[in-house]
Amino acid sequence: MIRILQKYENMKEETEINIPKEFTNKLFWQSLNPMSITRATDGMYVDVNESFTEFFGRRREEVIGNTAADIAYATSLERLKILEEINEKGFARNITITVRDKKGDLRCALVNTLPVEIKNQVYWLTVGTDISDLNPAAKISHEDALIKSLNSIKGAGVVLIRNHQKKQPSLCYMNEEAKMVLKTHSLDNLLRTLAENDSTYLSIGAKYYHVKNINNHRRSPLKLIVMERMPDTICIREKLTILDLTPRQKEIAFLAATGYSNREIAGRFCITEYTVKDHLKKIFHTLGVKKRSEISPKLFHWR
């Protein structure tokens, strides 16, 4: 099969391969198993056979030029099983994943993927076999239930990045909370920041997030990022720790930022209001603001 694939010479389009007729007729189009060819660099489909289009209920034109994520026939975590196997061994053999057929039903598929080089570009030839009758229904719905659980998480974003140690990492999964955060903040910038520090803080309007790497196996191609939404007061205290202020000035800055008046601050520390004003002058100068209402906005753009 490798020798046959290596006979490819001409490209129809950027995303489609001109497959030799003898291969197409005998091995590809007439196969009873769903088969596909995808580009290794980005996972884009360049061709699929009739069994593939019949099983998933998609026209060939709808598939070519898209990725598995676009087609959404399997969850991100399911596709990662294949990708991790390829990253580790250079191929994927007998990987069991859950897919959705043309009726939307969950089916259990046995997948084999072989990377092949065509005109100095690597592609994946993938063959799937429906083995649903050999697997319990509980196993089929396991990953689907996991994705639904991740999507239902409130107050925390979850992001999975593949090949994070390479120049071109790819986004594999993110839940709804993470999608909202990444609409405002660039994923590339976030990854660069987390490469230097284990965690950072982000502000989205009136919401604040503590973003951190979750340690996993050092050889794993996956990076797990958790975005934990934090109460405003906790975030303000965290931000104040990086400022060149005395401990007393940081406390006064915190109280001023959270709505305390000079009199209330003076009473809490048993000092005069004039002393509070002197501390605030130093705080305003350090932050580059002119009034207390500007403290919080300035703090969350400090980094």
C-alpha positions as CSV (number, residue, x, y, z in Angstrom):
1,M,0.0,0.0,0.0
2,I,2.9,2.3,0.7
3,R,4.3,1.7,-2.7
4,I,1.0,2.5,-4.4
5,L,0.6,5.7,-2.4
6,Q,4.1,6.8,-3.3
7,K,3.1,6.8,-7.0
8,Y,1.0,10.0,-6.4
9,E,2.5,12.7,-8.6
10,N,-0.1,15.4,-9.3
11,M,-2.2,17.5,-7.0
12,K,-5.8,18.5,-8.1
13,E,-5.9,21.3,-5.6
14,E,-4.1,22.3,-2.4
15,T,-6.3,20.1,-0.3
16,E,-7.0,17.2,-2.8
17,I,-4.7,14.4,-4.2
18,N,-5.1,13.0,-7.7
19,I,-5.3,9.3,-6.8
20,P,-4.3,6.8,-9.5
21,K,-7.3,4.9,-10.9
22,E,-5.9,1.4,-10.1
23,F,-5.5,2.3,-6.5
24,T,-8.9,4.1,-6.3
25,N,-10.9,1.3,-7.8
26,K,-9.3,-1.7,-6.1
27,L,-8.3,-0.5,-2.6
28,F,-9.8,2.9,-1.9
29,W,-13.3,3.4,-3.3
30,Q,-14.3,-0.2,-3.3
31,S,-13.3,-0.9,0.3
32,L,-16.1,-1.7,2.7
33,N,-14.2,0.1,5.4
34,P,-14.3,3.9,5.8
35,M,-10.9,5.2,4.6
36,S,-9.4,8.7,4.5
37,I,-6.2,10.6,3.7
38,T,-5.3,13.6,5.7
39,R,-2.4,16.0,5.8
40,A,-0.1,15.3,8.8
41,T,0.7,19.0,9.3
42,D,-2.8,20.2,10.0
43,G,-5.1,17.1,9.8
44,M,-6.9,18.4,6.7
45,Y,-8.8,15.8,4.7
46,V,-7.5,15.5,1.1
47,D,-9.7,12.5,0.2
48,V,-12.2,10.0,1.6
49,N,-13.8,6.9,0.1
50,E,-17.5,6.0,-0.5
51,S,-17.7,3.9,2.7
52,F,-16.5,7.0,4.7
53,T,-19.2,9.2,3.2
54,E,-21.9,6.6,3.6
55,F,-21.0,5.8,7.2
56,F,-20.8,9.5,8.4
57,G,-23.5,10.8,6.0
58,R,-21.3,13.5,4.5
59,R,-20.7,14.3,0.9
60,R,-17.1,14.1,-0.2
61,E,-17.1,17.8,-1.1
62,E,-18.2,18.6,2.5
63,V,-15.2,16.7,4.0
64,I,-12.3,17.6,1.7
65,G,-10.6,20.8,2.9
66,N,-11.9,20.4,6.5
67,T,-10.4,18.7,9.5
68,A,-11.8,16.0,11.9
69,A,-12.5,18.8,14.3
70,D,-14.6,20.6,11.7
71,I,-16.5,17.5,10.8
72,A,-16.9,16.7,14.5
73,Y,-17.5,12.9,14.0
74,A,-15.5,12.3,17.1
75,T,-14.6,14.2,20.3
76,S,-11.3,15.9,20.8
77,L,-10.2,13.4,23.4
78,E,-11.1,10.5,21.1
79,R,-8.9,12.0,18.3
80,L,-6.1,12.5,20.8
81,K,-5.8,8.7,21.3
82,I,-4.7,8.4,17.6
83,L,-2.5,11.5,17.7
84,E,-0.7,10.3,20.9
85,E,-0.1,6.9,19.4
86,I,1.4,8.4,16.2
87,N,3.6,10.8,18.2
88,E,4.9,7.9,20.2
89,K,5.3,5.2,17.6
90,G,5.0,6.9,14.2
91,F,1.7,5.0,13.4
92,A,-1.5,4.1,15.1
93,R,-2.6,0.4,15.3
94,N,-5.9,-1.0,16.5
95,I,-7.0,2.2,18.4
96,T,-10.5,2.0,19.7
97,I,-12.4,5.3,19.5
98,T,-16.1,6.5,19.7
99,V,-17.6,8.1,16.6
100,R,-21.0,9.4,15.6
101,D,-22.5,7.8,12.5
102,K,-24.9,9.6,10.0
103,K,-27.9,9.0,12.3
104,G,-26.0,10.7,15.2
105,D,-25.7,7.4,17.1
106,L,-22.5,6.5,18.9
107,R,-20.5,3.7,17.4
108,C,-17.3,2.0,18.4
109,A,-14.6,2.0,15.7
110,L,-11.2,0.3,15.4
111,V,-8.8,2.7,13.7
112,N,-5.4,2.1,12.0
113,T,-3.4,5.0,10.7
114,L,-0.2,4.8,8.6
115,P,1.8,8.0,7.8
116,V,3.1,8.0,4.2
117,E,5.3,10.5,2.4
118,I,4.1,11.8,-0.9
119,K,6.2,14.4,-2.8
120,N,8.1,15.3,0.4
121,Q,4.9,15.9,2.3
122,V,3.6,13.5,5.0
123,Y,0.0,12.3,4.9
124,W,-2.0,9.9,7.1
125,L,-3.9,7.0,5.5
126,T,-6.6,5.9,8.0
127,V,-8.8,2.9,7.9
128,G,-11.7,2.4,10.3
129,T,-13.7,-0.7,11.2
130,D,-17.1,-0.6,13.0
131,I,-16.8,-3.0,16.0
132,S,-19.8,-1.7,18.0
133,D,-21.3,-5.1,18.3
134,L,-18.2,-6.3,20.1
135,N,-18.2,-3.5,22.7
136,P,-20.5,-2.8,25.6
137,A,-22.7,0.3,25.2
138,A,-21.3,1.8,28.4
139,K,-17.8,2.0,26.8
140,I,-19.1,3.7,23.8
141,S,-20.7,6.6,25.7
142,H,-17.8,7.0,28.2
143,E,-15.9,9.7,26.3
144,D,-19.0,11.5,25.2
145,A,-20.1,11.8,28.8
146,L,-16.6,13.1,29.8
147,I,-16.8,15.9,27.2
148,K,-20.3,16.8,28.3
149,S,-18.9,17.0,31.9
150,L,-16.1,19.3,30.9
151,N,-18.4,21.5,28.9
152,S,-20.7,21.9,31.9
153,I,-18.0,23.2,34.2
154,K,-18.8,26.7,35.4
155,G,-16.3,29.2,36.7
156,A,-13.2,27.5,35.2
157,G,-11.8,27.2,31.7
158,V,-10.1,24.0,30.5
159,V,-7.8,23.9,27.5
160,L,-5.9,21.0,26.0
161,I,-2.9,21.8,23.7
162,R,-1.1,19.2,21.6
163,N,2.6,19.5,20.7
164,H,3.1,22.4,23.0
165,Q,6.9,21.9,23.0
166,K,7.0,22.4,19.2
167,K,6.9,25.6,17.1
168,Q,3.4,25.1,16.0
169,P,1.3,23.7,18.9
170,S,-2.4,23.0,18.1
171,L,-5.6,23.5,20.1
172,C,-7.3,20.1,20.8
173,Y,-10.1,21.0,23.2
174,M,-11.5,23.9,25.2
175,N,-14.7,24.2,27.1
176,E,-17.2,27.1,26.9
177,E,-15.6,29.1,29.7
178,A,-12.2,28.9,28.0
179,K,-13.7,29.9,24.7
180,M,-15.0,33.1,26.3
181,V,-11.5,33.9,27.8
182,L,-9.7,33.3,24.5
183,K,-12.0,35.6,22.6
184,T,-10.2,38.5,24.4
185,H,-6.7,37.1,25.0
186,S,-4.5,35.5,22.3
187,L,-3.7,31.8,22.9
188,D,-0.2,32.3,21.5
189,N,0.5,35.1,24.0
190,L,-0.9,33.0,26.8
191,L,1.3,30.1,25.9
192,R,4.4,32.3,25.7
193,T,3.6,33.7,29.2
194,L,3.0,30.2,30.7
195,A,6.3,29.0,29.1
196,E,8.1,31.5,31.4
197,N,5.8,31.2,34.4
198,D,3.7,28.4,35.8
199,S,0.7,30.8,36.2
200,T,-0.6,34.2,35.3
201,Y,-3.7,36.4,35.7
202,L,-6.2,37.5,33.1
203,S,-9.1,40.0,33.3
204,I,-12.2,39.7,31.2
205,G,-14.4,42.7,31.9
206,A,-15.3,42.4,35.5
207,K,-14.1,38.7,35.7
208,Y,-10.6,37.7,36.8
209,Y,-8.9,34.4,36.1
210,H,-5.9,32.6,37.6
211,V,-4.5,30.7,34.7
212,K,-2.1,27.9,35.4
213,N,-0.3,24.9,33.9
214,I,-1.3,21.5,35.3
215,N,1.8,19.3,35.5
216,N,1.7,16.2,33.4
217,H,4.3,13.7,32.1
218,R,7.2,15.6,30.7
219,R,7.2,13.5,27.5
220,S,3.5,13.9,27.0
221,P,2.6,15.9,23.8
222,L,-0.4,17.4,25.8
223,K,-0.5,20.5,27.9
224,L,-3.5,21.0,30.3
225,I,-4.3,24.6,31.1
226,V,-6.9,25.5,33.7
227,M,-8.4,29.0,34.0
228,E,-9.9,29.4,37.5
229,R,-12.3,32.3,38.0
230,M,-11.3,34.2,41.1
231,P,-13.2,36.6,43.4
232,D,-12.2,40.2,42.7
233,T,-10.7,40.8,46.1
234,I,-8.3,37.8,45.8
235,C,-7.1,39.0,42.5
236,I,-6.5,42.5,43.8
237,R,-4.3,41.2,46.6
238,E,-2.4,39.0,44.2
239,K,-1.7,42.0,41.9
240,L,-0.6,44.2,44.8
241,T,2.2,41.7,45.7
242,I,4.2,42.7,42.6
243,L,4.2,46.4,43.4
244,D,7.1,48.3,45.1
245,L,5.0,49.3,48.2
246,T,5.3,48.7,51.9
247,P,3.1,46.1,53.5
248,R,1.0,48.8,55.1
249,Q,0.7,50.7,51.8
250,K,-0.5,47.4,50.1
251,E,-3.2,47.0,52.7
252,I,-4.3,50.6,52.3
253,A,-4.3,50.2,48.5
254,F,-6.4,47.1,48.8
255,L,-9.0,48.8,51.0
256,A,-9.1,51.9,48.8
257,A,-9.6,49.7,45.7
258,T,-12.5,47.8,47.4
259,G,-14.4,50.9,48.4
260,Y,-13.2,51.9,51.8
261,S,-13.1,55.6,52.6
262,N,-10.1,57.4,54.1
263,R,-11.9,57.6,57.5
264,E,-12.6,53.9,57.5
265,I,-9.1,53.0,56.6
266,A,-7.7,55.3,59.3
267,G,-10.0,53.7,61.9
268,R,-8.9,50.2,60.9
269,F,-5.2,51.0,61.3
270,C,-5.5,53.5,64.2
271,I,-3.9,56.3,62.1
272,T,-5.0,59.7,61.0
273,E,-6.7,60.5,57.7
274,Y,-3.7,62.7,56.8
275,T,-1.4,59.6,57.1
276,V,-3.8,57.7,54.9
277,K,-3.6,60.5,52.3
278,D,0.2,60.4,52.4
279,H,0.2,56.7,51.8
280,L,-2.3,57.1,48.9
281,K,-0.1,59.7,47.3
282,K,2.7,57.1,47.2
283,I,0.3,54.4,45.9
284,F,-1.1,56.7,43.2
285,H,2.4,57.6,42.1
286,T,3.6,54.0,41.9
287,L,0.6,53.0,39.9
288,G,0.5,56.1,37.8
289,V,-3.1,57.0,38.6
290,K,-4.8,60.1,40.0
291,K,-7.7,58.7,42.1
292,R,-8.8,55.6,44.0
293,S,-11.4,54.5,41.4
294,E,-8.5,54.0,38.9
295,I,-6.6,51.5,41.2
296,S,-8.4,48.3,40.2
297,P,-8.4,49.0,36.4
298,K,-4.7,49.8,36.6
299,L,-3.9,46.7,38.6
300,F,-5.4,44.4,36.0
301,H,-3.4,45.9,33.2
302,W,-0.2,45.9,35.2
303,R,1.3,42.9,33.4
